[in-house]
Amino acid sequence: MKKPILSLSALFLALGLSGTALAQSQHEQSRPTGAPGQAPAAETPRPAQPALGESSDISDDEVARFADAQQRVEEIKGAYRVKVQENTEQPQQAMEVQREAQRKMVQAVKDSGLEVRKYNQIAQLAQYDADLRERIEKQR
């Protein structure tokens, strides 16, 4: 499920948190293992779910609010994507457009009745929990 990942990273950035860990994680996933011509080394198993709590702790109301917020965040991202691309020749302007989009995404989450922390928690849990993803999809 790609949407929560995108929304999640946008909100982490909006909160001033470093995207370095996310970028480093993505880099490590794409890094080849083993020498050329050799089979890749076995991957280290990942934990089934980080210590984020249980999806059963997420109420139906929170799931509905999350689905609403996620839809709004995606709409904002879509609207601002073009604006950012139009300003690629002007990096300062493009950064300001991105900051404006991030502020609006955070506000969209808050307007849905969720705190950004809770939105991020649900988004992260949904990456690991198929039942939670299904609950979110039913709200759309």
Contacts in CASP RR format, 6 or more apart in sequence:
PFRMAT RR
TARGET T0000
AUTHOR 0000-0000-0000
METHOD contacts of the structure
MODEL  1
MKKPILSLSALFLALGLSGTALAQSQHEQSRPTGAPGQAPAAETPRPAQP
ALGESSDISDDEVARFADAQQRVEEIKGAYRVKVQENTEQPQQAMEVQRE
AQRKMVQAVKDSGLEVRKYNQIAQLAQYDADLRERIEKQR
1 126 0 8 1.000
1 127 0 8 1.000
1 133 0 8 1.000
3 70 0 8 1.000
3 74 0 8 1.000
4 70 0 8 1.000
4 122 0 8 1.000
4 123 0 8 1.000
4 124 0 8 1.000
4 126 0 8 1.000
4 127 0 8 1.000
5 123 0 8 1.000
5 127 0 8 1.000
6 74 0 8 1.000
6 77 0 8 1.000
7 70 0 8 1.000
7 73 0 8 1.000
7 74 0 8 1.000
7 77 0 8 1.000
7 105 0 8 1.000
7 119 0 8 1.000
7 123 0 8 1.000
8 120 0 8 1.000
8 123 0 8 1.000
8 124 0 8 1.000
9 19 0 8 1.000
9 22 0 8 1.000
10 73 0 8 1.000
10 77 0 8 1.000
10 101 0 8 1.000
10 102 0 8 1.000
10 105 0 8 1.000
11 73 0 8 1.000
11 102 0 8 1.000
11 105 0 8 1.000
11 106 0 8 1.000
11 109 0 8 1.000
11 116 0 8 1.000
11 119 0 8 1.000
11 120 0 8 1.000
12 19 0 8 1.000
12 22 0 8 1.000
12 120 0 8 1.000
13 19 0 8 1.000
13 102 0 8 1.000
14 102 0 8 1.000
14 103 0 8 1.000
14 105 0 8 1.000
14 106 0 8 1.000
14 116 0 8 1.000
15 106 0 8 1.000
15 116 0 8 1.000
32 40 0 8 1.000
33 40 0 8 1.000
33 41 0 8 1.000
33 43 0 8 1.000
34 40 0 8 1.000
34 41 0 8 1.000
48 128 0 8 1.000
49 125 0 8 1.000
49 128 0 8 1.000
49 129 0 8 1.000
50 124 0 8 1.000
50 128 0 8 1.000
52 121 0 8 1.000
52 124 0 8 1.000
52 125 0 8 1.000
53 121 0 8 1.000
53 125 0 8 1.000
55 125 0 8 1.000
55 126 0 8 1.000
55 129 0 8 1.000
55 131 0 8 1.000
55 132 0 8 1.000
55 135 0 8 1.000
58 66 0 8 1.000
58 122 0 8 1.000
58 125 0 8 1.000
58 132 0 8 1.000
58 135 0 8 1.000
60 135 0 8 1.000
62 114 0 8 1.000
62 118 0 8 1.000
62 122 0 8 1.000
63 122 0 8 1.000
63 132 0 8 1.000
63 135 0 8 1.000
63 136 0 8 1.000
63 139 0 8 1.000
64 139 0 8 1.000
65 112 0 8 1.000
65 113 0 8 1.000
65 114 0 8 1.000
66 112 0 8 1.000
66 114 0 8 1.000
66 118 0 8 1.000
66 119 0 8 1.000
66 122 0 8 1.000
66 123 0 8 1.000
66 136 0 8 1.000
66 139 0 8 1.000
67 136 0 8 1.000
67 139 0 8 1.000
67 140 0 8 1.000
68 112 0 8 1.000
68 139 0 8 1.000
69 108 0 8 1.000
69 109 0 8 1.000
69 111 0 8 1.000
69 112 0 8 1.000
69 113 0 8 1.000
69 114 0 8 1.000
69 119 0 8 1.000
70 119 0 8 1.000
70 123 0 8 1.000
70 136 0 8 1.000
71 140 0 8 1.000
72 105 0 8 1.000
72 108 0 8 1.000
72 109 0 8 1.000
72 111 0 8 1.000
72 112 0 8 1.000
73 105 0 8 1.000
73 108 0 8 1.000
73 109 0 8 1.000
76 101 0 8 1.000
76 104 0 8 1.000
76 105 0 8 1.000
76 108 0 8 1.000
77 101 0 8 1.000
77 105 0 8 1.000
79 101 0 8 1.000
80 97 0 8 1.000
80 98 0 8 1.000
80 100 0 8 1.000
80 101 0 8 1.000
80 104 0 8 1.000
83 97 0 8 1.000
83 101 0 8 1.000
84 94 0 8 1.000
84 97 0 8 1.000
84 98 0 8 1.000
84 101 0 8 1.000
87 93 0 8 1.000
87 94 0 8 1.000
87 97 0 8 1.000
88 94 0 8 1.000
106 116 0 8 1.000
109 115 0 8 1.000
109 116 0 8 1.000
109 119 0 8 1.000
110 116 0 8 1.000
112 119 0 8 1.000
114 122 0 8 1.000
122 132 0 8 1.000
122 136 0 8 1.000
125 132 0 8 1.000
126 132 0 8 1.000
126 133 0 8 1.000
126 136 0 8 1.000
END
